[in-house]
């Protein structure tokens, strides 16, 4: 009986903390981590290279946006005690630059400043490479041809397998200097990551070739790197505040865009309520899909990055590859 009561008290405590097990999981994510990544997909790459070398963790919990996240005191403590902090850039994680001023530059990697990555960056004007992308200007007047982070470049760099390999190399090089006695293992991890990712890219290319001519719209212009590499037909993006119901004029304009450009799908993200999206596609033949650019629900593991790309591919196929 005592064991039963103890077990239940533990379960109760886990539910009471923050009212959610998500918080418990996020705490475990980097309780003892020496290498911390800001967002989950970067954490996937980090874990692949640091596996067996040191503990890794992810700063943002599942469901949190890097654009709006506020650091807690416990976050600050973990960042300051880490051997290495890996983040994207100031237009992505707006909360990081101030905090990192007090952390040795040798203990951090700002990925947007890596020269090899800089040469592969997409600017906000690259969205015009899509034949029909200009169409969304009519209803996206507050977008100003910029991605939602309002930076000069698209910082969703983890959605590029090519850039992911450079990220992995950068993490490898830093870890070798931090843990020279583990350099052989770090080398092996990098080699394994590159081989697995190359195989994943080939599999994705084969799967997506059947839907390359099927146009779609998104509500978060985050997928440009992935779309460019695999030849997908993104027709444009719509700016809608997830917390605000779109007005009648906005709804009508979006419906006209979907019909005019013969979109097959419109992809929402988890923060949008299904009711809002159903309202937008009402009266059209457009299907609703869901994409997740942050790897929500995928556990941190050595092959998590490939899982992340494969899941995104399947989400695209689930909507586009239907008759």
ChimeraX attribute file (.defattr): number of C-alpha atoms within 10 A of each C-alpha:
attribute: neighborCount
match mode: 1-to-1
recipient: residues
	/A:1	6
	/A:2	6
	/A:3	8
	/A:4	8
	/A:5	10
	/A:6	11
	/A:7	12
	/A:8	11
	/A:9	12
	/A:10	11
	/A:11	11
	/A:12	12
	/A:13	13
	/A:14	17
	/A:15	15
	/A:16	12
	/A:17	12
	/A:18	11
	/A:19	12
	/A:20	11
	/A:21	14
	/A:22	16
	/A:23	16
	/A:24	16
	/A:25	14
	/A:26	16
	/A:27	18
	/A:28	13
	/A:29	20
	/A:30	21
	/A:31	15
	/A:32	16
	/A:33	20
	/A:34	17
	/A:35	27
	/A:36	28
	/A:37	27
	/A:38	22
	/A:39	25
	/A:40	26
	/A:41	27
	/A:42	25
	/A:43	24
	/A:44	28
	/A:45	27
	/A:46	29
	/A:47	29
	/A:48	23
	/A:49	26
	/A:50	24
	/A:51	15
	/A:52	13
	/A:53	16
	/A:54	16
	/A:55	16
	/A:56	25
	/A:57	28
	/A:58	28
	/A:59	25
	/A:60	20
	/A:61	20
	/A:62	18
	/A:63	14
	/A:64	14
	/A:65	14
	/A:66	21
	/A:67	14
	/A:68	11
	/A:69	14
	/A:70	15
	/A:71	13
	/A:72	8
	/A:73	8
	/A:74	10
	/A:75	14
	/A:76	13
	/A:77	10
	/A:78	20
	/A:79	24
	/A:80	16
	/A:81	15
	/A:82	19
	/A:83	18
	/A:84	24
	/A:85	27
	/A:86	22
	/A:87	21
	/A:88	22
	/A:89	18
	/A:90	17
	/A:91	20
	/A:92	23
	/A:93	20
	/A:94	15
	/A:95	16
	/A:96	19
	/A:97	15
	/A:98	10
	/A:99	12
	/A:100	16
	/A:101	9
	/A:102	9
	/A:103	17
	/A:104	12
	/A:105	12
	/A:106	11
	/A:107	17
	/A:108	21
	/A:109	20
	/A:110	14
	/A:111	22
	/A:112	21
	/A:113	11
	/A:114	13
	/A:115	10
	/A:116	14
	/A:117	18
	/A:118	13
	/A:119	9
	/A:120	13
	/A:121	19
	/A:122	18
	/A:123	15
	/A:124	19
	/A:125	13
	/A:126	16
	/A:127	23
	/A:128	13
	/A:129	12
	/A:130	17
	/A:131	12
	/A:132	15
	/A:133	16
	/A:134	15
	/A:135	15
	/A:136	20
	/A:137	15
	/A:138	11
	/A:139	17
	/A:140	17
	/A:141	11
	/A:142	12
	/A:143	15
	/A:144	11
	/A:145	19
	/A:146	18
	/A:147	21
	/A:148	18
	/A:149	19
	/A:150	14
	/A:151	15
	/A:152	15
	/A:153	19
	/A:154	26
	/A:155	23
	/A:156	22
	/A:157	26
	/A:158	25
	/A:159	24
	/A:160	20
	/A:161	21
	/A:162	19
	/A:163	20
	/A:164	21
	/A:165	19
	/A:166	17
	/A:167	24
	/A:168	23
	/A:169	19
	/A:170	17
	/A:171	24
	/A:172	21
	/A:173	15
	/A:174	16
	/A:175	23
	/A:176	17
	/A:177	11
	/A:178	15
	/A:179	12
	/A:180	11
	/A:181	11
	/A:182	16
	/A:183	17
	/A:184	10
	/A:185	16
	/A:186	24
	/A:187	18
	/A:188	11
	/A:189	21
	/A:190	22
	/A:191	15
	/A:192	16
	/A:193	23
	/A:194	18
	/A:195	10
	/A:196	14
	/A:197	21
	/A:198	16
	/A:199	12
	/A:200	18
	/A:201	18
	/A:202	11
	/A:203	13
	/A:204	17
	/A:205	15
	/A:206	11
	/A:207	17
	/A:208	19
	/A:209	12
	/A:210	12
	/A:211	17
	/A:212	17
	/A:213	14
	/A:214	16
	/A:215	20
	/A:216	26
	/A:217	26
	/A:218	21
	/A:219	19
	/A:220	19
	/A:221	20
	/A:222	20
	/A:223	20
	/A:224	22
	/A:225	23
	/A:226	20
	/A:227	16
	/A:228	17
	/A:229	14
	/A:230	19
	/A:231	16
	/A:232	21
	/A:233	20
	/A:234	27
	/A:235	25
	/A:236	25
	/A:237	26
	/A:238	21
	/A:239	18
	/A:240	16
	/A:241	11
	/A:242	14
	/A:243	10
	/A:244	9
	/A:245	14
	/A:246	17
	/A:247	8
	/A:248	9
	/A:249	10
	/A:250	17
	/A:251	18
	/A:252	16
	/A:253	14
	/A:254	20
	/A:255	18
	/A:256	15
	/A:257	18
	/A:258	23
	/A:259	15
	/A:260	10
	/A:261	14
	/A:262	16
	/A:263	21
	/A:264	22
	/A:265	24
	/A:266	27
	/A:267	20
	/A:268	20
	/A:269	16
	/A:270	12
	/A:271	11
	/A:272	16
	/A:273	13
	/A:274	13
	/A:275	9
	/A:276	17
	/A:277	19
	/A:278	13
	/A:279	14
	/A:280	22
	/A:281	21
	/A:282	13
	/A:283	10
	/A:284	14
	/A:285	13
	/A:286	21
	/A:287	18
	/A:288	20
	/A:289	19
	/A:290	18
	/A:291	21
	/A:292	20
	/A:293	17
	/A:294	21
	/A:295	23
	/A:296	15
	/A:297	10
	/A:298	16
	/A:299	15
	/A:300	21
	/A:301	15
	/A:302	20
	/A:303	17
	/A:304	20
	/A:305	31
	/A:306	21
	/A:307	18
	/A:308	23
	/A:309	23
	/A:310	17
	/A:311	16
	/A:312	21
	/A:313	18
	/A:314	17
	/A:315	17
	/A:316	20
	/A:317	16
	/A:318	13
	/A:319	20
	/A:320	24
	/A:321	17
	/A:322	9
	/A:323	5
